[in-house]
Amino acid sequence: MKMWTSPSKTTSCVLWLLTFIMISLSAFQAEAQGQRAIACCPSVSRAIIRSHVSECYVQEAQSSEDYCGIQAYILVTTSGDKFCVDPRARWLKQKLKMLTKRGVSCQPLLRPE
């Protein structure tokens, strides 16, 4: 007795497998670059961040019509909280030095394609 898989089932399995591979590769690429998807900051604050920072990103100002139209440092804490910091904040330079000593460097913010 021969068992054949219908073309529609085979096509569905192949499409599912290709989709899974593409999603896995996208996640791997971002992780390999040491980055994850972070939403850009629409506004910034100069308030001091006292929480333990595990990630740092630099958001460059884009065109005025863009949502990411301001420059900012994005500090992500170990608990996952995201803070949008004004680059002119007095305390930021010292915080960035401390992060560098701990091996945390600020990466450019990835833009969605």
N, C-alpha and C positions, 0 to 999 in steps of 0.2 A: 504494500500500500504506500503510495507516494503522497507526501504532504507538500502542498505548494502554498506559498504566502502570496496573497493577492498583491498586485502592484501598488494599490493604494496604501496598504499597511507598510510595505517596504519603503515607499516614498515618505510616509509620515515618520517612520523611524529614522530615516536618513536626515530629514529636515530637523527633527528634534535633536539628533546627535550633533549636527552642524551648529544649531543654535546654542546648545550647551557648550560646545567647544569655543565658540566666539565669545560668549559671556565669560567663560573661565579665563580666556586669554586677555580680555579687557581688564578684568580684575587683577590678573597677574601682572600685567604691564604697569598699572597704576601702583601696585604694591612694590614692584621691583624698583620703581622710581622713588619709593619712599613716600608716596603721596596717595591720598584718597580724595574722593570728590568732596569739595568744600564749597558751600554756597558763598557767593561774594557778599561783601558788606555794603548795605545801602547808606549807612551812617557810621560814625566813629565816636569814641569816648576817650577822655583823658584820665578816667578813673583808674587808680592803681589796682593791678591784678595781683593778689597775694596768693592765689591758688598755685599748685604745682603744675607747671606748663610742660607738656610732653611733645607738642608740635607747634611749628611756627611757619606761617605763610606770608608772602608779600603780595599784596594786591596793588597793581599799578593802575593809575587813573586811565580810563578809556574816554571815548568821545562823550560829550555831555548828554547825548540821548541814550547812552548805555546805562543799564542798571548799576554797573560797577564803575560809575563815573568818578569815584574818589580814590585817593591813595590811602592804604590802610595796612596795618600789620594785623594778622589774624592769629591769635594765640588760642590754642586748644589745650584744655587741662586734661589730666589723667582721667577725670570723671566724664569727659566728653563735652564739657561746656565750651562754647566758642565766644571769644571776646574780640570785638573789632576796635582796634586801638589807633588813635590819631598818631601819625608818625612824629608829630611835634610834641608829644607828651614828654614832660621833663624826665620822668622816671624810666622811659622806654630804653634809652641807650644803655643804662646800667643793667636792666633786665636782659637785654640781648647779649651783653657780655657774659652774664651769668649763665645763660642758656648755652652759649658757645663753649664755655668751660665744661658744661655737662654733656657736650656732644650733640646738642640740639641746634641745628642751623635752619635759618628761614629759607624756605623753598618758594619759587614763584608759584602763584596760584594757577592751577590748571583751569583752562577755559573749556567749557563744553563745546564740542565741535558742531 
